[in-house]
Amino acid sequence: MRQSRSIVAGLTAAILLSSLAPASRGEAAAARKVAKAKPKQSQSSAKCEIPKFRIVVDVGHTPDSYGALSARNDPEFGFNFRLARLITAKLKSEGFAATRLLVTDGKARPSLFKRVGAANQGRADLFLSVHHDSVPDKLLETWEFDGTKSYFSDRFSGHSLFVSRQNPHFTTSLMLARMIGRQLKQQGLHYASQYTLPVMGRYRRQLLDKDVGVYRYDGLVVLSRTRSAAVLLEAGSIINRDEEMEMNSPERHEAVAQAVAAAMREFCERR
């Protein structure tokens, strides 16, 4: 556990030097204004020119607010960073040269406005936020891993995709999410169906596409406040002990990255 967290910390120290600098209170306030401002011109309606299409691949969470802990006590942030970095590289190798990996720091809510502000100021054409899933606390069970009491839930597994009706490009966001979902399905992966169940409580969501697992989630800042089309990808469940191991495998990383790249090619071909 300590070793894995130190690896994540080392990765973070290196990438933050080339990413966003910590924002002051004034900068955070400015980011909120940028996030709330209405765009003067539609960006997502423009023709997609692959070399110029600006995709922001957002690493979900931060080192200070690292998201969920896996069944083996590894922070979600590390999973998010590794996969987002590969997706970025895959997109660039497919000709999307303007793709940018976005890493933020700080506490949870301020970092949300920081990343939205960065995407809006950079005039992103697409915002893709990469995450890994867990379950509500009431569904957790205990086990011992590496001599430490840990938590897991093997009840659910799979990826999921989220979009917001409050996004100014909801229709485009939904279309992109469906394309990614179809590509993931073609890779032999299944989506997480539990979000429709009452047991999810306040995490229950409306299922917009029952074939490929696209859900509506209006409350997410990174989906509702971005000026571009925006999709959040929960790539898999790291609280599920078997799927956690899969999410650490090069094969699973490659399958997800390939699915995203294929979806983006399909999207541009249709524009």
Secondary structure, 3 states (H helix, E strand, C coil): CHHHHHHHHHHHHHHHCCCCCCCCHHHHHHHHHHHHCCCCCCCCCCCCCHHHCCEEEEECCCCCCCCCECCCCCEHHHHHHHHHHHHHHHHHHCCCCCCEEECCCCCHHHHHHHHHHHHHHCCCCEEEEEEEECCCHHHCEEEEECCEEEEECCCCCCEEEEECCCCCCHHHHHHHHHHHHHHHHHCCCCECCHHHCHHHHHHCCEEEECCCCEEECCCCHHHHCCCCEEEEEEEEECCCHHHHHHHCCHHHHHHHHHHHHHHHHHHHHHC
